[in-house]
Amino acid sequence: TFPIQSRRFYHALKGHGATVRLVMLPHESHGYRARESVMHSLWETALWLDTYLK
């Protein structure tokens, strides 16, 4: 996914009142390769699940 597509999707969702968070990881493309990026992605997912699925 190109960063501009992610930003547009984020703004479209936000414009419709959705609760959204855009996380852009430096030096990464559609799939994360760096260990730090994978770990951060897992942390973000766990945080979302903990916040919205309790």
Number of C-alpha atoms within 10 A of each C-alpha: 8 8 11 9 10 14 14 11 14 17 16 13 14 13 10 8 9 11 9 12 12 10 12 12 14 7 9 11 12 8 9 15 11 12 9 11 17 14 12 15 15 12 12 14 12 11 12 12 11 10 9 7 7 5
